[in-house]
């Protein structure tokens, strides 16, 4: 099965359970399929969620013959510094700090390869990112090579400031 077909099928299966597919990593080694599936939802992911989705996917994979007989399946959270793969990810994480690697064409046009800043607005296919110095950069979604949430440790520590040691 083609990787795009498998990804679409896994995405549909995961969404039936109220989650969404962040990323599917599929590799084959010595005739054995290795499937690493990263899922999320608006409320975050628990270990129980991963276990539930893993069991559900195992049943579907075996029923539909989506992988070799001796496959390995791993279902997990994308983590606190999760990748942003879809335009909808940028919409969902507006107000959060992101690290973005941009395409060669963007580098040639602007002299910028990497950006770190807050996602201010997503309009059509354009993402506005505000850097620490308050400069706002407009980036076309098609020019993003890689993006992930950047952990703002100061904000995380402020959240935990009620916790006394």
RAVENRA-V113716 format. One record per pair of residues at least 4 apart in sequence whose ideal C-beta (glycine too) atoms are under 8 Angstrom apart, sorted by the first residue. I is the first residue (numbers start at 1). J is the second residue. If there is no record, write none. Layout:
i->I j->J
i->I j->J
//
This chain:
i->1 j->5
i->1 j->6
i->1 j->9
i->1 j->66
i->2 j->6
i->3 j->7
i->3 j->24
i->3 j->26
i->4 j->8
i->5 j->9
i->6 j->10
i->6 j->24
i->6 j->26
i->6 j->66
i->7 j->11
i->7 j->21
i->7 j->24
i->7 j->26
i->8 j->12
i->9 j->13
i->9 j->64
i->9 j->66
i->10 j->14
i->10 j->21
i->10 j->24
i->10 j->35
i->10 j->37
i->10 j->57
i->11 j->15
i->11 j->20
i->11 j->21
i->11 j->24
i->12 j->16
i->13 j->17
i->13 j->56
i->13 j->57
i->13 j->60
i->14 j->19
i->14 j->20
i->14 j->21
i->14 j->37
i->14 j->39
i->14 j->53
i->14 j->57
i->15 j->19
i->15 j->20
i->15 j->21
i->17 j->52
i->17 j->53
i->17 j->56
i->18 j->41
i->19 j->39
i->19 j->40
i->19 j->41
i->19 j->45
i->19 j->49
i->19 j->53
i->20 j->39
i->20 j->40
i->20 j->41
i->21 j->37
i->21 j->38
i->21 j->39
i->22 j->38
i->22 j->39
i->22 j->40
i->22 j->78
i->22 j->82
i->22 j->83
i->22 j->85
i->22 j->89
i->23 j->36
i->23 j->37
i->23 j->38
i->23 j->78
i->23 j->83
i->23 j->85
i->24 j->35
i->24 j->36
i->24 j->37
i->24 j->38
i->25 j->34
i->25 j->35
i->25 j->36
i->25 j->37
i->25 j->38
i->26 j->33
i->26 j->34
i->26 j->35
i->26 j->36
i->27 j->33
i->27 j->34
i->28 j->32
i->28 j->33
i->28 j->34
i->28 j->68
i->29 j->34
i->31 j->68
i->31 j->70
i->32 j->68
i->32 j->70
i->32 j->71
i->32 j->72
i->33 j->67
i->33 j->68
i->33 j->71
i->33 j->72
i->34 j->71
i->34 j->72
i->34 j->74
i->35 j->61
i->35 j->67
i->35 j->71
i->35 j->72
i->35 j->73
i->35 j->74
i->36 j->74
i->36 j->76
i->37 j->53
i->37 j->57
i->37 j->73
i->37 j->74
i->37 j->75
i->37 j->76
i->38 j->75
i->38 j->76
i->38 j->77
i->38 j->78
i->38 j->82
i->39 j->45
i->39 j->49
i->39 j->50
i->39 j->53
i->39 j->75
i->39 j->76
i->39 j->77
i->39 j->78
i->40 j->44
i->40 j->45
i->40 j->77
i->40 j->78
i->40 j->82
i->41 j->45
i->41 j->49
i->42 j->92
i->44 j->77
i->45 j->49
i->45 j->50
i->45 j->76
i->45 j->77
i->46 j->50
i->47 j->51
i->48 j->52
i->49 j->53
i->50 j->54
i->50 j->75
i->50 j->76
i->50 j->77
i->51 j->55
i->51 j->75
i->52 j->56
i->53 j->57
i->53 j->75
i->54 j->58
i->54 j->73
i->54 j->74
i->54 j->75
i->55 j->59
i->56 j->60
i->57 j->61
i->57 j->73
i->57 j->75
i->58 j->62
i->58 j->73
i->59 j->63
i->60 j->64
i->60 j->66
i->61 j->65
i->61 j->66
i->61 j->67
i->61 j->71
i->61 j->73
i->67 j->71
i->67 j->73
i->77 j->82
i->78 j->82
i->78 j->83
i->80 j->149
i->80 j->151
i->81 j->148
i->81 j->149
i->81 j->150
i->81 j->151
i->82 j->148
i->82 j->149
i->83 j->146
i->83 j->147
i->83 j->148
i->84 j->89
i->84 j->90
i->84 j->93
i->84 j->98
i->84 j->147
i->84 j->148
i->84 j->149
i->85 j->89
i->85 j->147
i->86 j->90
i->87 j->91
i->87 j->122
i->87 j->125
i->87 j->141
i->88 j->92
i->89 j->93
i->89 j->147
i->90 j->94
i->90 j->98
i->90 j->119
i->90 j->122
i->90 j->127
i->90 j->141
i->90 j->147
i->91 j->122
i->93 j->98
i->93 j->119
i->93 j->149
i->94 j->119
i->94 j->120
i->94 j->121
i->94 j->122
i->95 j->118
i->95 j->119
i->96 j->118
i->96 j->119
i->96 j->149
i->96 j->152
i->97 j->116
i->97 j->117
i->97 j->118
i->97 j->119
i->97 j->149
i->97 j->150
i->97 j->151
i->97 j->152
i->98 j->115
i->98 j->116
i->98 j->117
i->98 j->118
i->98 j->119
i->98 j->129
i->98 j->147
i->98 j->148
i->98 j->149
i->98 j->150
i->99 j->114
i->99 j->115
i->99 j->116
i->99 j->147
i->99 j->148
i->99 j->149
i->99 j->150
i->100 j->114
i->100 j->115
i->100 j->116
i->100 j->129
i->100 j->139
i->100 j->144
i->100 j->146
i->100 j->147
i->101 j->113
i->101 j->114
i->101 j->144
i->101 j->145
i->101 j->146
i->101 j->147
i->102 j->106
i->102 j->107
i->102 j->112
i->102 j->113
i->102 j->114
i->102 j->115
i->102 j->139
i->102 j->143
i->102 j->144
i->102 j->145
i->103 j->107
i->103 j->142
i->103 j->143
i->103 j->144
i->103 j->145
i->104 j->108
i->105 j->109
i->105 j->143
i->106 j->110
i->106 j->112
i->106 j->113
i->106 j->139
i->106 j->140
i->106 j->143
i->107 j->111
i->107 j->112
i->107 j->113
i->112 j->137
i->115 j->129
i->115 j->131
i->115 j->137
i->115 j->139
i->116 j->131
i->116 j->132
i->116 j->150
i->117 j->129
i->117 j->130
i->117 j->131
i->117 j->132
i->117 j->137
i->118 j->129
i->118 j->130
i->119 j->127
i->119 j->128
i->119 j->129
i->120 j->128
i->120 j->129
i->120 j->130
i->120 j->136
i->121 j->127
i->121 j->128
i->122 j->126
i->122 j->127
i->122 j->128
i->123 j->128
i->125 j->140
i->125 j->141
i->125 j->142
i->126 j->138
i->126 j->139
i->126 j->140
i->126 j->141
i->127 j->138
i->127 j->139
i->127 j->140
i->127 j->141
i->127 j->144
i->128 j->136
i->128 j->137
i->128 j->138
i->128 j->139
i->129 j->136
i->129 j->137
i->129 j->139
i->130 j->134
i->130 j->135
i->130 j->136
i->130 j->137
i->131 j->135
i->131 j->136
i->131 j->137
i->139 j->143
i->139 j->144
i->140 j->144
i->151 j->156
i->152 j->156
i->153 j->157
i->154 j->158
i->155 j->159
i->156 j->160
i->157 j->161
//
